[in-house]
């Protein structure tokens, strides 16, 4: 993927030039006014250019264009997007692949001698890969949206349903799922009937067999960086300690080298009153698990970096370890695919359950719902949380409750405003999902 820059008299002219050069599916990254002209930066999939060029068009002659060499002091426009982002994150010279010198001696040293520097490099590469995948997904969504709009333009939607359709656009419902939902409600006579139809359709599509198992034995918590894994694990520890006793629960932080991560873990465990341990390699983890074999529950907290490698190491130490994926409610389609499908396939295991974090009224779990509708082997939901409080945990959270919370985003403004006035804690979860089965345990 490459970034290209186009200058024209106005946005319309620049867009037409971009489409004529790179096709109707060209992805526009930025739109700015520069020197009285419109500058477009677009992302295109093509071989790397030998030199960066700035395309300047003569609007009086739409068939004439002049390509002039242009050098940016901060960005090579002919390089791939991955090179741009890699240079920004790692300080790499894209010409020879070397790492630029920085003021921090740790980052300039041999990464094999400094695990922290090596971890940062791995994390940076994962971020580059993730952003490139996000851009590719955005391009696919844009193409699907164009086709869906052409198809839907010939359809009539009842006036009472139009506010719901507009709400789906604003809530960021993926195009494929949105098209299906609009087609199923387009003839309804009232907004409430349309919302009930959406709720029923999604609930029926997400019905899965099986129940989450008991939280006993060895359990590992994994997921992307920033998903709230440590806090979710602490909530589970508090939940079990309240029933079995603090002496029956242990917490292991496995290979998390983030600055301050171990201190955070120690403070959380001290607040709960349970023992905390730290393992930096599989052999240490094996020794700890053997020592803690008499505990009712042993929780292993994993880092977001190199998630697949860490899962493989844990499974090599304890093949019976129960694996839980943690995803934020507003996770993107790429994040959901990476964790629930790609990681499971590449590591050769199956998730035992899915936990959802950050599930408050500002988050719409539509990407997660679409994945769950499309995939048959989605792990059963086991827990959810809606705030940063340690006591905010809903055990036995169901797909029906997840759908109900998502449909809340599509309600009329007056109803949605009333719901937003209620804090998103365990009580609010229960109140909003009162039409469904109640959670089994709420702290």
C-alpha positions in Angstrom: 0.0 0.0 0.0 1.3 3.5 -0.9 0.4 7.0 -0.1 -0.1 9.4 -3.0 -0.6 13.1 -3.0 -2.8 15.0 -5.4 -3.3 18.8 -5.9 -6.3 20.3 -7.7 -8.4 23.4 -7.7 -11.1 22.0 -5.4 -12.2 18.8 -3.7 -14.4 17.6 -6.5 -11.6 18.0 -9.1 -9.1 16.3 -6.8 -11.4 13.4 -6.2 -12.1 13.0 -9.9 -8.4 13.0 -10.6 -7.8 10.4 -7.8 -10.5 8.1 -9.2 -9.3 8.5 -12.8 -5.7 7.6 -11.7 -6.4 4.8 -9.2 -9.9 3.6 -9.8 -13.3 4.3 -8.1 -12.2 2.4 -4.9 -9.4 4.7 -4.0 -9.2 5.4 -0.3 -8.9 9.1 0.7 -6.8 9.5 3.8 -6.7 13.3 4.2 -8.1 16.4 2.6 -6.5 19.8 3.2 -6.3 23.3 1.6 -2.7 24.1 0.6 -1.8 27.4 -1.0 -5.4 28.0 -2.3 -5.7 24.5 -3.7 -7.1 21.2 -2.4 -4.6 18.5 -1.4 -5.7 14.9 -1.2 -3.6 12.1 0.3 -4.8 8.7 -0.9 -3.8 5.1 -0.2 -3.4 2.8 -3.2 -2.3 -0.8 -3.5 0.5 -0.9 -6.1 4.2 -1.5 -6.4 6.4 1.0 -4.7 7.3 3.9 -7.0 10.9 4.6 -7.9 10.5 8.2 -6.8 7.8 10.2 -5.0 5.8 12.5 -7.3 3.3 15.3 -6.7 0.5 15.4 -9.3 -0.5 18.9 -10.2 -3.5 19.2 -12.6 -4.5 22.0 -14.9 -8.3 22.4 -14.2 -8.7 24.2 -17.5 -7.5 21.1 -19.4 -8.7 18.0 -17.5 -6.6 15.7 -19.8 -3.3 17.4 -19.1 -1.3 16.7 -16.0 2.3 17.4 -15.0 4.2 15.1 -12.7 6.9 16.9 -10.9 9.4 15.5 -8.5 8.6 16.4 -4.9 10.5 15.7 -1.8 8.9 15.8 1.6 11.2 16.4 4.6 9.2 14.0 6.8 7.7 11.4 4.5 8.6 9.6 1.4 5.4 9.5 -0.6 6.6 6.6 -2.7 7.3 4.3 0.2 4.7 1.9 1.6 2.4 2.9 4.5 4.1 0.2 6.6 7.5 1.9 6.0 6.1 5.3 7.0 4.6 4.0 10.2 7.6 1.8 10.9 9.9 4.8 10.5 7.8 6.9 12.9 7.6 4.2 15.5 11.0 2.5 15.3 13.1 5.4 13.9 14.1 3.2 11.0 15.8 4.4 7.9 13.7 3.0 5.0 16.7 3.1 2.6 18.8 0.6 4.4 16.6 -0.8 7.2 18.9 0.4 10.0 17.6 1.9 13.2 18.2 5.6 13.7 20.1 6.6 16.8 18.0 8.1 19.6 18.7 9.7 22.9 17.6 6.7 24.8 20.6 4.3 25.0 18.4 1.3 25.7 16.7 1.7 22.3 20.1 2.0 20.5 21.5 -1.1 22.1 21.3 -4.7 20.9 17.7 -5.8 21.5 18.9 -9.3 22.3 20.7 -7.8 25.3 17.8 -5.6 26.4 14.4 -7.4 26.6 12.5 -4.1 27.1 13.9 -2.7 23.8 13.1 -6.0 22.0 9.6 -5.9 23.4 9.1 -2.3 22.2 10.3 -3.3 18.7 7.9 -6.2 18.6 5.0 -4.1 19.8 5.8 -1.5 17.2 5.8 -4.0 14.4 2.5 -5.4 15.7 1.0 -1.9 15.6 2.2 -1.4 12.0 0.7 -4.7 11.0 -2.6 -3.8 12.8 -2.9 -0.4 11.1 -2.3 -1.8 7.7 -5.0 -4.4 8.2 -7.3 -1.7 9.5 -6.8 0.3 6.3 -7.4 -2.8 4.2 -10.6 -3.5 6.1 -11.7 0.1 5.7 -11.2 -0.2 1.9 -13.3 -3.3 1.8 -16.0 -1.7 3.9 -16.0 1.3 1.5 -16.4 -0.9 -1.5 -19.3 -2.9 0.1 -20.9 0.4 1.2 -20.9 1.7 -2.4 -22.6 -1.5 -3.7 -25.0 -1.6 -0.8 -26.0 2.0 -1.4 -26.7 1.3 -5.1 -28.9 -1.6 -4.2 -30.7 0.2 -1.4 -31.3 3.3 -3.5 -34.0 1.4 -5.4 -35.7 0.3 -2.2 -38.4 2.2 -0.2 -38.2 2.4 3.6 -41.2 3.2 5.7 -41.1 6.7 7.3 -41.3 5.2 10.8 -38.2 3.1 10.1 -36.0 5.9 8.6 -34.8 7.2 12.1 -33.7 3.6 12.9 -31.8 3.4 9.6 -30.1 6.8 10.3 -29.2 5.6 13.8 -27.5 2.5 12.4 -25.4 4.7 10.2 -24.4 6.9 13.2 -23.7 3.9 15.5 -21.2 2.5 13.0 -23.1 -0.7 12.2 -21.0 -2.6 9.6 -22.4 -2.4 6.1 -23.1 -6.1 5.7 -25.0 -6.4 8.9 -26.8 -3.0 8.4 -28.0 -4.1 4.9 -29.5 -7.3 6.4 -31.2 -5.4 9.2 -32.6 -2.7 7.0 -34.0 -5.3 4.6 -35.8 -7.0 7.5 -37.4 -3.9 9.0 -38.1 -1.7 5.9 -41.8 -2.3 5.9 -42.5 -2.0 9.7 -45.1 0.6 10.7 -43.5 1.9 13.9 -40.1 2.5 15.3 -40.6 0.2 18.2 -41.7 -2.6 16.0 -38.5 -2.2 13.9 -36.3 -2.2 17.1 -38.1 -5.3 18.4 -37.5 -7.0 15.0 -33.8 -6.2 15.1 -33.5 -7.5 18.6 -35.3 -10.7 17.8 -33.3 -11.3 14.6 -29.9 -10.8 16.3 -30.9 -12.8 19.3 -32.0 -15.8 17.2 -28.8 -15.6 15.1 -26.6 -15.6 18.1 -28.1 -18.5 20.0 -25.3 -20.9 21.0 -25.3 -24.1 23.0 -23.3 -24.6 26.1 -22.7 -22.7 29.3 -19.4 -21.2 30.7 -17.7 -23.6 33.1 -17.0 -23.0 36.8 -14.0 -20.8 37.7 -11.8 -23.5 39.2 -8.4 -24.7 38.4 -5.9 -22.7 36.2 -7.4 -20.0 34.0 -5.5 -17.7 31.6 -6.7 -14.3 30.4 -5.5 -13.1 27.0 -6.4 -10.4 24.5 -5.1 -7.2 22.7 -3.3 -4.4 24.5 -5.6 -2.0 26.3 -8.5 -4.5 26.5 -8.5 -4.5 30.3 -7.2 -8.0 30.9 -5.5 -7.3 34.2 -8.6 -5.6 35.7 -10.9 -8.3 34.4 -8.6 -11.0 36.0 -8.7 -9.0 39.2 -12.5 -8.9 39.1 -12.6 -12.7 38.6 -10.2 -13.1 41.6 -12.4 -10.9 43.8 -15.5 -12.8 42.7 -14.0 -16.2 43.6 -12.3 -15.0 46.8 -15.6 -13.7 48.1 -17.0 -17.3 47.8 -14.0 -19.5 48.5 -11.8 -17.3 50.6 -8.8 -15.2 49.7 -6.3 -18.0 50.6 -7.7 -20.2 47.8 -7.0 -17.7 45.0 -3.6 -16.9 43.4 -2.7 -14.4 40.7 0.3 -14.8 38.3 1.5 -12.1 36.0 3.2 -13.8 33.0 5.9 -12.1 31.0 4.3 -8.6 31.3 7.3 -6.3 31.0 5.4 -3.0 30.7 6.6 -0.2 33.0 4.5 -0.2 36.1 2.5 -3.4 35.2 3.8 -5.5 38.1 3.2 -2.6 40.6 -0.4 -2.4 39.3 -0.9 -6.1 39.7 0.5 -6.1 43.3 -1.8 -3.2 44.3 -4.9 -4.9 42.9 -4.0 -8.2 44.6 -3.3 -6.4 47.9 -6.7 -4.7 47.6 -8.4 -8.0 47.1 -6.2 -9.8 49.8 -4.8 -12.6 47.5 -1.3 -13.7 46.8 0.4 -12.4 43.6 3.3 -14.0 41.7 5.5 -13.1 38.7 6.8 -15.5 36.1 9.1 -14.4 33.3 9.5 -17.7 31.5 7.7 -21.1 31.1 9.9 -22.9 33.5 9.2 -20.4 36.3 5.5 -20.7 35.4 5.6 -24.4 35.7 7.2 -24.2 39.2 4.5 -21.8 40.3 1.7 -23.9 39.0 3.0 -26.9 40.8 3.4 -25.0 44.1 -0.2 -23.6 43.7 -1.9 -26.8 42.7 -4.0 -26.9 45.9 -5.5 -23.5 45.2 -9.2 -23.3 44.1 -8.4 -20.8 41.4 -5.1 -19.7 39.8 -5.4 -16.8 37.3 -2.7 -16.1 34.7 -2.6 -12.6 33.3 -0.8 -12.3 29.9 0.5 -9.2 28.0 -1.1 -8.0 24.8 2.3 -8.2 22.9 3.1 -11.6 21.3 -0.2 -13.0 22.5 0.0 -16.1 20.4 3.5 -16.9 21.6 2.5 -16.5 25.3 -0.6 -18.7 24.8 1.6 -21.5 23.3 4.0 -21.3 26.2 1.2 -21.5 28.8 -0.4 -24.5 27.0 3.0 -26.2 26.8 3.3 -25.9 30.6 -0.4 -26.8 31.4 -2.3 -28.3 28.5 -5.5 -28.2 30.6 -5.3 -24.5 31.2 -8.7 -22.8 30.5 -8.3 -19.9 28.0 -10.4 -16.8 28.1 -10.4 -14.0 25.5 -11.0 -10.4 26.6 -12.2 -7.8 24.1 -13.5 -4.3 24.6 -17.1 -3.8 23.5 -16.1 -1.4 20.8 -13.3 -3.5 19.3 -12.9 -3.1 15.6 -13.6 -5.9 13.1 -9.8 -6.5 12.6 -9.3 -6.9 16.4 -12.1 -9.3 16.8 -10.9 -11.4 13.8 -7.3 -11.4 15.1 -8.2 -12.5 18.6 -11.2 -14.9 18.2 -10.2 -16.5 14.9 -6.6 -15.9 13.8 -5.0 -16.4 17.3 -7.0 -19.6 17.9 -6.0 -21.0 14.5 -2.3 -20.1 14.6 -1.9 -21.3 18.3 -3.9 -24.5 17.7 -6.4 -24.2 20.5 -10.0 -23.2 21.1 -11.1 -20.3 23.4 -13.1 -21.6 26.3 -15.0 -18.3 26.8 -15.2 -14.6 25.7 -15.3 -11.8 28.2 -16.3 -8.3 27.2 -14.9 -5.2 28.8 -15.7 -1.4 28.6 -19.3 -2.2 27.8 -20.9 1.2 28.6 -23.5 3.3 26.8 -20.8 5.0 24.7 -19.7 1.7 23.1 -21.6 -0.1 20.4 -20.5 -3.7 20.0 -21.6 -4.0 16.3 -18.3 -5.4 14.9 -18.4 -8.1 17.6 -22.1 -8.9 16.9 -21.4 -9.2 13.2 -18.5 -11.6 13.8 -20.7 -13.7 16.1 -23.4 -13.8 13.5 -21.0 -14.9 10.7 -19.0 -17.5 12.7 -20.3 -20.7 14.1 -17.4 -21.4 16.5 -17.6 -18.3 18.7 -16.7 -19.0 22.4 -19.5 -18.7 24.9 -19.8 -15.4 26.8 -18.9 -15.8 30.4 -18.4 -12.3 31.9 -18.7 -8.6 31.2 -17.9 -5.3 32.8 -19.0 -1.7 32.1 -16.8 0.5 34.1 -13.3 0.8 35.7 -14.5 -0.3 39.1 -13.0 -3.5 40.6 -16.4 -4.6 41.8 -18.1 -4.1 38.4 -18.5 -7.7 37.1 -21.4 -9.5 35.6 -21.0 -13.3 35.5 -23.0 -15.3 33.0 -23.5 -12.4 30.7 -25.6 -13.6 27.7 -25.8 -12.8 24.0 -29.4 -11.6 24.5 -28.1 -9.0 27.0 -25.4 -8.0 24.5 -28.0 -7.5 21.8 -30.2 -5.5 24.1 -27.5 -3.1 25.0 -26.5 -2.7 21.3 -30.1 -2.0 20.2 -30.2 0.7 22.9 -28.0 2.8 20.6 -30.7 2.8 18.0 -33.5 4.0 20.2 -35.0 7.5 19.7 -33.2 10.4 21.4 -35.5 10.8 24.3 -35.4 7.1 25.3 -31.6 6.9 24.8 -31.1 10.0 26.9 -33.0 8.5 29.8 -30.8 5.4 29.6 -27.6 7.4 29.6 -28.6 9.1 32.8 -28.2 5.7 34.6 -24.5 4.8 35.6 -23.3 1.8 33.7 -22.6 -0.6 36.6 -23.8 -4.1 37.3 -27.2 -2.8 38.4 -27.6 -0.9 35.1 -26.7 -4.0 33.2 -29.4 -5.9 35.0 -32.0 -3.1 34.5 -31.4 -2.8 30.8 -31.5 -6.5 30.2 -34.6 -7.1 32.5 -36.5 -8.8 29.6 -33.9 -11.6 29.6 -32.6 -14.0 32.2 -30.8 -12.3 35.1 -27.1 -12.7 35.6 -26.2 -15.6 37.9 -23.8 -13.6 40.0 -23.3 -9.8 40.4 -20.7 -8.2 42.6 
